[in-house]
């Protein structure tokens, strides 16, 4: 079912057009089994460009540093990580509501995620042993990320009328962390003095990030330094009105569930994790 007529997508397309994005290949639609995705509006041939998103549409650490948060990030020691910069910007802009310049994009982001880090402990306890351990490790990592960031959030108080503790809550940061973790595209590593030495490789790509994953397709995706756009070319053919997929990588279902919150039916990369105790029993 084509969803181009919905108000949130009309606003998003207007917002993207103002940032020099033009596209006639794809349209937002809802599909059985995968939900919201992008549909081909014409037949697509092997090697054809399916989407080219200008740099002006990407949300990167450059976006954050150029914003009102830049002065606070630049003077904070030790330097914040690129991930913290992106998460802080997302939470702040979401809090801004209709005042945010990124509102059309924020409106189409998921309100909640299904990654294990978001599940209740009683649900995590039902997971297979190896997956449960990974899920608990992931939760501990995000909790530490939040705890270690609270002093930085406090430094932002002059920007807000409300108490920063109510804005940068654990649930708000968890939502932002999942947004970056599940939707970011890869950029060539960069290094900024005002950010920590962790790899600065993530960018949020509005509209492009509606493309769903399939392990059965291959694409060529990268930022083109000449056109200053993030481009995706397909190595498959698509008929008109088919859902267009990309591949997030050769991931098994445990990796897909941990990182993205879903599994893939008939996944050719599926595998079975064998515990150390089972290995010893078999030997």
Secondary structure, DSSP 8 states (H G I E B T S, - for coil): -B-TTSHHHHHHHHHHHHTT---SSEEEEEETTTEEEEEESS-B-TT-EEEEEEGGGEE-HHHHHHSTTHHHHHH-SS-B-HHHHHHHHHHHHHHHGGG-TTHHHHTTS-SS--SGGGS-HHHHTTS-HHHHHHHHHHHHHHHHHHHHHHHHHHHTGGG-SS-HHHHS-HHHHHHHHHHHHHH-EEEEEE--TTB-SS-EEEEEETTGGG-EE-TT--EEEEEETTTTEEEEEESS-B-TT-B-EE---S--HHHHHHHHS---TT-TT------HHHHHHH-
